[in-house]
Amino acid sequence: MNGIAEILRSLRGEMSLREVENVTSVSRSYLSRVENGLRKPSAEVLSKLADCYGVDPLFLYGAAGLLKDAPEEKTLSDLAAVVNAGGRLSSEQVKLLRLVAESMLSDAEGKDPSRL
């Protein structure tokens, strides 16, 4: 299953696709295809969805694999900041973080480890 699709479905929660469409101006048919893993969302769509769901766009960019070429130092410091959050993350946030990590590991299979 596509990690970003599962994350977006989870973030939408009880909101209908029509409600998300009204807030983001992204068609519900496109949103449905993204949530079902049939389309990869653009950075622009992810930004709109991040605003709608109240999350940092970088979180969604990372989950969608748009930050693969980020410098290693930034990636490691971002990870350290999350790990050091020390109980400030809700159980839902921890679940989403796990999904992102699994998605990134899945994407990294068979790639040069020095680029991770």
Secondary structure, DSSP 8 states (H G I E B T S, - for coil): --HHHHHHHHHHTT--HHHHHHHH---HHHHHHHHTTSS---HHHHHHHHHHHT--HHHHHHHTTTTTTS-HHHHHHHHHHHHTTTT-S-HHHHHHHHHHHHHHHHHHTTS-GGG-
